[in-house]
Amino acid sequence: MLSSLVEAYARRLGITTLLVNAAPDAVGFYEKMAWKKDIWDESELRGLAADCIQMTKEITAETINR
């Protein structure tokens, strides 16, 4: 699964938090994979991203994709 590859690559880079501006219709998809609604920079939500929901996912060496 693509999300597993992204998480593995992020871990190799030492990244512990993933961020996404999710389309409203995609929020359920992300929530099923342990993403949480969060706001980190509302200024990003302009133009095409105006309706997006900001979400984060904390990852560790033990995180398993759900």
Contact map, one row per residue, 1 for C-alpha under 8 A:
111110000000000000000000000000000000000000000000000000000000000000
111111000000000000000000000000000000000000000000000000000000000000
111111100000000000000000000000000000000000000000000000000000000010
111111110000000000000000000000000000000000000000000000000000000010
111111111000000000000000000000000000000000000000000000000000000000
011111111100000000000000000000000000000000000000000000000000000000
001111111110000000000000000000000000000000000000000000000010000000
000111111111000000000000000000000000000000000000000000000000000000
000011111111100000000000000000000000000000000000000000000000000000
000001111111111100000000000000000000000000000000000000000000000000
000000111111111100000000000000000000000000000000000000000011100000
000000011111111000000000000000000000000000000000000000000000000000
000000001111111000000000000000000000000000000000000000000000000000
000000000111111100000000000000000000000000000000000000000000000000
000000000111111111000000000000000000000000000000000000000010000000
000000000110011111000000000000000000000000000000000000000111000000
000000000000001111100000000000000000000000000000000000011110000000
000000000000001111110000000000000000000000000000000000011110000000
000000000000000011111000000000000000000000000000000001111000000000
000000000000000001111100000000000000000000000000000001110000000000
000000000000000000111110000000000000000000001000100111100000000000
000000000000000000011111011000000000000000000000000111100000000000
000000000000000000001111111000000000000000000000101110000000000000
000000000000000000000111111000000000000000000000001110000000000000
000000000000000000000011111100000000000000000000000000000000000000
000000000000000000000111111111000000000000000000000000000000000000
000000000000000000000111111111100000000000000000000010000000000000
000000000000000000000000111111110000000000000000000000000000000000
000000000000000000000000011111111000000000000000000000000000000000
000000000000000000000000011111111111000000000000000000000000000000
000000000000000000000000001111111111000000000000000000000000000000
000000000000000000000000000111111110000000000000000000000000000001
000000000000000000000000000011111110000000000000000000000000000011
000000000000000000000000000001111111000000000000000000001000000011
000000000000000000000000000001111111100000000000000000111100000000
000000000000000000000000000001100111110000000000000000111000000000
000000000000000000000000000000000011111000000000000011110000000000
000000000000000000000000000000000001111100000000000011110000000000
000000000000000000000000000000000000111111000000000001100000000000
000000000000000000000000000000000000011111000000000001000000000000
000000000000000000000000000000000000001111111000000000000000000000
000000000000000000000000000000000000001111111000000000000000000000
000000000000000000000000000000000000000011111100000000000000000000
000000000000000000000000000000000000000011111100100000000000000000
000000000000000000001000000000000000000011111111111100000000000000
000000000000000000000000000000000000000000111111110000000000000000
000000000000000000000000000000000000000000001111110000000000000000
000000000000000000000000000000000000000000001111111000000000000000
000000000000000000001010000000000000000000011111111100000000000000
000000000000000000000000000000000000000000001111111100000000000000
000000000000000000000011000000000000000000001001111110000000000000
000000000000000000001111000000000000000000001000111111000000000000
000000000000000000001111001000000000110000000000001111100000000000
000000000000000000111100000000000000111100000000000111110000000000
000000000000000000111100000000000011111000000000000011111000000000
000000000000000011110000000000000011110000000000000001111100000000
000000000000000011100000000000000111000000000000000000111110000000
000000000000000111000000000000000010000000000000000000011111000000
000000100010001111000000000000000000000000000000000000001111111000
000000000010000100000000000000000000000000000000000000000111111000
000000000010000000000000000000000000000000000000000000000011111000
000000000000000000000000000000000000000000000000000000000011111100
000000000000000000000000000000000000000000000000000000000011111110
000000000000000000000000000000000000000000000000000000000000011111
001100000000000000000000000000001100000000000000000000000000001111
000000000000000000000000000000011100000000000000000000000000000111
